[in-house]
Amino acid sequence: MGNGRAWWPWLAVLAAVVGVLVLGVVTFAPLAGEDGLQVSANRAQFTGGFVLAGAVPLILAVRWARRRSSELATPTVPAPDAVARAKELLAEMVAEQWREEARLRLLDDPDSIPVCWRTPEQAALMDHPANIQSGAEQRLWWTASSADIAALGTRFRGTRRRRLVILGGPGAGKTTPAVQLLLHLLATRPQHPDEPVPVLFPIAGWDTGRFPRLQD
């Protein structure tokens, strides 16, 4: 899809062309009537100066529009330093948000209740082992505890696609390890500078009416 803004400079050129056409109509329209040649000649003496005066600006406008539309149509690629700064700013904002949320949830006062997790018995709920971890041929078994979130972070970083779904009933403590894992990944980002910035999106805020697909 092209950039719609690339057409904006040509609107100025179009306006200039329309102006020249209007002057031409005003000048030569009388030719169809009586004494039309004389009337057109008289009008041409008046409008001809405008047409000649507008020729040079029109040529310059065409050259400017071509250059400007080319610039707008070419996407601007941000510099690597700008991307790195944006990632750092995003990481700081996300960390500040969820550190405050962890404080409100008393996750560190002094420690959250240890909750143990394991992979489900239903193999259909999991992806193929090779898609989870390179070289895995048989089904992978995971155990995790909210008391040792660093181990879960290491295991998570070892997956190929960085996908983890936490299942459990209401009040089972699903949000706690999600927030802990997020904060751990953010805190250890300096050792993994090429990683994407983790962001936690509560599924309750997903407006499926406006955005039916997760990609949107």
C-alpha positions in Angstrom: 0.0 0.0 0.0 1.3 3.4 -0.9 1.6 6.4 1.4 -1.5 8.6 0.9 0.5 11.7 2.0 2.6 11.3 -1.1 -0.3 12.8 -3.1 -0.5 16.0 -1.1 2.1 18.0 -3.0 0.4 17.2 -6.3 -2.7 19.0 -5.0 -0.8 22.3 -5.3 0.2 21.4 -8.9 -3.4 20.5 -9.7 -4.7 23.8 -8.3 -2.1 25.7 -10.5 -3.2 23.8 -13.6 -6.9 24.4 -12.9 -6.1 28.1 -12.6 -4.3 28.2 -15.9 -7.3 26.3 -17.5 -9.7 28.8 -16.1 -7.7 31.7 -17.5 -7.7 29.9 -20.9 -11.4 29.5 -20.9 -12.0 33.1 -19.9 -9.7 34.2 -22.6 -10.8 32.1 -25.6 -14.5 31.5 -24.8 -15.6 34.7 -26.7 -14.3 33.2 -30.0 -17.6 31.5 -30.5 -19.5 34.8 -30.5 -19.6 37.9 -32.7 -16.4 39.9 -32.7 -15.0 37.1 -30.6 -11.5 37.3 -32.1 -11.2 40.9 -31.0 -12.6 40.3 -27.6 -10.3 37.3 -27.0 -7.4 39.3 -28.2 -8.2 42.1 -25.7 -8.6 39.6 -22.9 -5.4 37.8 -23.9 -3.5 41.0 -23.4 -4.7 41.0 -19.8 -4.6 37.3 -19.0 -1.5 36.5 -21.0 0.7 38.1 -18.4 -0.7 35.9 -15.7 -0.2 32.8 -17.8 3.4 33.7 -18.6 4.0 34.7 -15.0 2.6 31.5 -13.7 4.6 29.2 -16.1 7.8 29.3 -14.2 6.2 28.7 -10.7 4.2 25.9 -12.3 7.4 24.2 -13.5 9.0 24.7 -10.1 5.9 23.3 -8.4 6.0 20.2 -10.5 9.7 19.6 -9.6 8.9 20.2 -5.9 5.9 17.9 -6.0 7.9 15.1 -7.6 10.7 15.4 -5.0 8.3 15.8 -2.0 6.0 12.9 -3.0 9.1 10.7 -3.4 10.3 11.6 0.1 6.8 10.9 1.6 6.5 7.6 -0.2 9.8 6.4 1.1 9.3 5.0 4.7 11.7 6.5 7.2 13.8 3.8 9.0 14.6 4.9 12.5 18.3 4.8 13.5 19.5 1.9 15.7 20.3 4.4 18.5 16.7 5.7 18.4 15.3 2.2 18.5 17.5 1.3 21.5 16.5 4.5 23.4 12.8 3.8 22.7 13.2 0.2 24.0 14.9 1.4 27.2 12.1 4.0 27.7 9.4 1.4 27.2 11.1 -1.0 29.6 11.3 1.7 32.3 7.7 2.6 31.9 6.5 -1.0 32.0 8.7 -1.8 35.0 7.4 1.2 36.9 3.8 0.3 36.2 4.1 -3.3 37.4 6.4 -2.6 40.3 3.6 -0.4 41.7 1.1 -3.2 40.9 3.2 -5.7 42.7 3.4 -3.4 45.7 -0.4 -3.0 45.7 -0.8 -6.8 45.5 1.7 -7.3 48.4 3.8 -9.7 46.3 7.0 -8.7 48.2 5.6 -8.1 51.7 7.6 -10.1 52.6 7.1 -12.8 50.0 4.2 -14.2 48.1 2.7 -17.5 49.0 4.7 -20.1 47.0 2.4 -21.7 44.3 3.7 -24.6 42.4 2.9 -25.1 38.7 3.3 -28.0 36.3 2.5 -28.8 32.7 -1.1 -30.1 32.1 -1.8 -33.8 31.7 -3.6 -33.1 28.4 -1.0 -33.2 25.7 -3.4 -31.5 23.3 -3.0 -28.2 25.2 0.7 -28.0 24.3 2.6 -27.3 21.1 4.9 -29.9 19.5 8.0 -30.4 21.6 10.3 -29.3 18.8 8.4 -26.0 18.5 8.9 -25.4 22.2 12.5 -26.2 22.6 15.1 -26.9 19.9 16.1 -30.6 19.7 13.2 -31.8 21.9 11.6 -35.0 20.5 9.4 -36.1 23.4 6.9 -34.1 25.4 8.4 -31.6 27.8 7.5 -31.6 31.4 7.8 -28.3 33.3 7.6 -27.5 37.0 7.7 -24.0 38.3 7.2 -22.2 41.6 6.4 -18.5 42.3 9.1 -18.8 45.0 11.8 -19.3 42.3 10.7 -17.1 39.4 14.3 -16.9 38.2 14.2 -20.6 37.2 11.0 -20.0 35.3 12.6 -17.1 33.6 15.6 -19.2 32.5 13.2 -21.9 31.2 11.1 -19.3 29.4 14.1 -17.8 27.7 15.1 -21.3 26.5 11.9 -21.7 24.5 11.9 -21.1 20.8 8.9 -18.8 20.5 8.7 -17.3 24.0 5.1 -18.5 24.5 3.7 -19.4 27.9 0.1 -19.9 28.9 -0.8 -20.1 32.6 -4.0 -22.0 33.3 -5.9 -22.2 36.5 -9.2 -21.5 38.2 -10.3 -18.2 39.7 -8.0 -17.2 42.5 -5.4 -19.8 41.7 -2.7 -17.2 41.4 -2.2 -16.9 37.7 -1.5 -13.2 37.7 1.2 -13.5 40.4 3.7 -15.5 38.4 2.9 -13.5 35.3 3.8 -10.2 37.0 6.8 -11.8 38.7 8.1 -13.2 35.4 7.6 -9.9 33.7 9.5 -8.0 36.4 12.3 -10.6 36.3 12.7 -10.4 32.6 12.8 -6.6 32.8 15.3 -6.7 35.6 17.6 -9.0 33.7 17.4 -7.3 30.4 20.9 -5.8 30.6 22.2 -9.4 30.2 20.0 -9.9 27.2 20.0 -6.5 25.3 18.7 -8.0 22.1 15.5 -9.2 23.7 12.1 -7.6 22.9 10.7 -5.6 25.8 8.1 -7.7 27.7 4.7 -6.0 28.1 1.8 -7.5 30.0 -1.6 -7.0 28.4 -4.6 -8.1 30.6 -6.9 -10.1 28.4 -9.9 -8.5 30.1 -9.1 -5.3 28.3 -9.2 -6.8 24.8 -12.1 -5.3 22.8 -12.9 -8.2 20.5 -15.6 -6.1 18.9 -13.2 -3.5 17.5 -10.2 -5.9 17.1 -11.4 -9.5 16.4 -7.8 -10.6 15.7 -5.0 -10.6 18.3 -2.6 -9.3 15.6 -4.7 -6.1 15.3 
